[in-house]
Every structure is written in C-alpha cells, then in structure tokens.
C-alpha cells in the first residue's frame, strides 16, 4: 500500500512514494474507487491496511513455504533475498477483533486503519523460530539482494495508533503468531499435500 515509505512506523496519512508493487498499486486504486463512491453516493466505508496475517487457515506465505521446505529437506532452507528484510505480521484473531471494533466505533465517511503489531522481525528470525519449534538447525541459503521478489518491500512496519485509539490491542506478538501458524500446519498436513 505504502510503496517504500520514508516514515516508520508508517501512519495512514503518510505520503505515497512511487509504487514498486503491482499488488499494492491495485489496492491503492481500489481505495480511490471506494472513497469516490462514498463521496459521490453518500456511502460509508471502512478500509483496512494489513501487515501479513498469520494463524489458523493460513495456506500461503513465508511460514507455509519455510515449513513445507523443512519437511522436504530439514538440513537446509532456501530464503528469498538476504534474510534481513524486516516485516511485521498480525495474528488472524487479532485482525478480526480490530475489524469488528472499527466497524462498531469508527463513524467517519471513509475510515482507514492500519492493522499490525508494534514490532517487526527479520525474515531470518522467523525462519529461526520455525526451525527451533521443529527441533531443526538448517543451513539458511539466501538468494541474495535486499528484496525477495519484484515489488517486495524490504521494510514493512505500520503505525497503528489510529486503531489503538479505539481501544484495540493485539493479544499475540509476532513470534507466537508464527508458532501458532506452524502448529496449524502440523495439525493439517493435507494442506501441503494438495499442492
């Protein structure tokens, strides 16, 4: 959503730099359409800008990929980029709680909220938590560069003061959300077998 901002943590009213992700640019365009409909037709909207969501029902992303790889070859783990990308994540139930609270308490025409935690981790840290939970010590093999893929932002950390001002606080930190996600994948091996 924010491209590659200059302000961290990034607030909802941060200036938008040049977009580097087609996915993020499409979300920005959709927000413009929503705001225009609210202005033109008297509608109200709640827009949520998430960090990556973790937890139960998780079926893609870095935790899924790392867990899948470690099941296939526990001695090494291929990590996109240099592993030092800094990312923030949010547990799915904390995300749902924030959305429901905003729907109840925010009464503006267009209500925009960042949803995330007050922390971030490096990708290699997350890999370490997953490996430790599984009782493994894999070699981390990095593909190189500060980005994992085209459009990957090397640092994502959102200012969530606006949603917190409504009384919301996340119950889980990133490490626990990562571990709960791994536990969900362990309990549902069919998710990896269907791919």
C-alpha positions in Angstrom: 0.0 0.0 0.0 2.7 2.5 1.0 5.3 1.6 -1.6 8.6 2.3 0.1 7.8 4.9 2.6 10.3 7.2 4.3 8.4 7.2 7.7 8.5 4.3 10.1 6.2 3.3 11.7 4.2 4.3 8.7 0.9 6.2 9.5 -2.3 6.1 7.4 -1.7 9.6 6.2 1.9 9.0 5.0 2.7 10.5 1.6 2.7 7.8 -1.1 6.0 7.3 -2.9 6.4 5.7 -6.2 4.7 2.3 -6.1 7.0 -0.7 -6.5 4.4 -3.4 -6.3 1.6 -4.1 -8.7 -0.4 -5.7 -5.9 0.0 -2.6 -3.7 -0.8 -0.3 -6.6 -4.1 -2.2 -7.2 -5.0 -1.8 -3.6 -4.4 1.9 -3.7 -6.5 2.2 -6.8 -9.3 0.3 -5.2 -9.2 2.6 -2.2 -9.6 5.6 -4.5 -12.7 4.0 -6.1 -14.2 3.3 -2.6 -13.6 6.9 -1.5 -15.1 8.3 -4.7 -18.2 6.1 -4.3 -18.6 7.3 -0.7 -18.2 10.9 -1.7 -20.4 10.7 -4.8 -23.2 8.4 -3.4 -23.3 9.1 0.3 -21.9 5.7 1.3 -19.6 4.9 4.2 -16.6 2.7 4.2 -14.0 1.0 6.4 -10.7 0.3 4.8 -8.1 -1.8 6.5 -4.4 -1.8 5.5 -3.0 -5.1 6.9 0.5 -6.3 7.5 0.7 -10.0 6.6 -1.8 -12.1 8.5 -0.8 -15.4 10.3 -2.6 -18.1 12.1 -5.2 -20.7 11.5 -6.4 -21.3 8.0 -3.1 -20.0 6.7 -2.3 -21.6 3.3 0.5 -19.5 1.7 3.3 -17.1 2.6 6.7 -17.4 4.2 5.7 -19.6 7.2 3.9 -22.0 4.9 6.9 -22.0 2.5 9.5 -22.5 5.2 7.5 -25.3 6.9 7.0 -27.1 3.6 10.7 -26.8 2.7 11.8 -28.1 6.1 9.5 -31.1 5.8 11.1 -31.9 2.4 14.7 -31.1 3.3 15.3 -30.4 7.0 19.0 -29.8 6.5 18.7 -26.5 4.6 16.2 -23.7 3.9 16.1 -21.5 0.8 15.3 -17.9 1.8 14.4 -15.3 -0.8 16.6 -12.2 -0.6 19.2 -11.7 2.1 17.0 -12.7 5.1 17.3 -9.2 6.6 14.1 -7.9 5.2 12.1 -6.5 8.1 8.4 -7.5 8.2 5.5 -7.1 10.6 2.8 -9.8 11.0 -0.5 -10.0 12.8 -2.3 -13.0 14.2 -5.6 -13.6 12.4 -7.9 -13.4 15.5 -6.3 -10.0 16.5 -7.0 -8.8 12.9 -10.7 -9.9 13.1 -11.1 -8.3 16.6 -9.7 -5.0 15.2 -12.0 -5.0 12.2 -15.1 -5.7 14.4 -14.1 -2.9 16.8 -13.6 -0.4 14.0 -17.0 -1.3 12.5 -18.6 -0.6 15.8 -16.7 2.5 16.9 -15.5 4.4 13.8 -18.2 6.6 12.3 -16.5 8.6 9.6 -17.4 8.6 5.9 -14.2 6.8 4.9 -12.5 5.1 7.9 -8.9 4.0 7.1 -7.0 1.9 9.6 -3.5 0.3 9.6 -3.6 -3.2 11.3 -0.4 -4.6 12.7 1.7 -5.0 15.8 4.1 -2.6 17.4 7.0 -4.9 16.3 8.7 -6.4 13.3 11.2 -9.2 12.7 13.8 -10.1 10.2 12.9 -12.9 7.8 15.8 -15.0 9.2 14.5 -14.5 12.7 11.2 -16.0 11.7 13.0 -18.9 10.0 14.9 -19.5 13.2 11.7 -19.6 15.3 10.2 -22.1 12.9 13.3 -24.3 12.8 13.6 -24.2 16.6 10.0 -25.2 17.0 10.6 -28.2 14.7 13.8 -29.1 16.5 15.9 -28.4 13.4 19.1 -26.4 12.7 19.0 -25.9 8.9 21.6 -24.0 6.8 19.9 -20.8 5.6 20.7 -20.4 1.8 19.8 -16.9 0.7 19.1 -16.0 -2.9 20.7 -12.5 -2.3 19.6 -8.9 -2.6 17.5 -6.8 -0.3 14.2 -8.0 -1.9 12.7 -11.4 -2.0 10.8 -10.8 -5.3 9.8 -8.0 -7.6 7.8 -5.5 -5.6 8.9 -6.9 -2.2 9.3 -4.0 0.3 12.4 -4.6 2.4 10.8 -2.9 5.5 7.1 -3.0 6.5 6.2 -1.5 9.8 2.9 0.3 10.3 1.8 2.9 12.8 -1.4 1.5 14.3 -2.1 4.4 16.7 -5.5 5.1 15.0 -7.0 1.7 15.6 -5.4 1.6 19.1 -7.2 4.9 19.9 -10.4 3.0 19.6 -9.3 0.6 22.4 -7.8 -2.3 20.3 -4.6 -4.1 21.3 -3.2 -7.3 19.7 -3.1 -10.2 22.1 -0.2 -12.0 20.4 3.2 -10.9 19.3 4.8 -12.0 16.0 6.8 -14.9 17.4 3.8 -16.5 19.0 1.7 -15.9 15.8 4.4 -17.7 13.7 4.5 -20.6 16.1 0.7 -20.9 16.1 0.8 -20.9 12.3 3.3 -23.8 12.3 1.2 -25.7 14.8 -1.8 -25.3 12.5 0.2 -26.6 9.5 1.4 -29.5 11.6 -2.2 -30.4 12.5 -3.3 -30.1 8.9 -0.8 -31.9 6.7 -3.3 -32.2 3.9 -2.7 -28.5 3.1 0.8 -29.3 1.9 -0.2 -32.5 0.2 -2.8 -30.8 -2.1 -0.3 -28.6 -3.8 
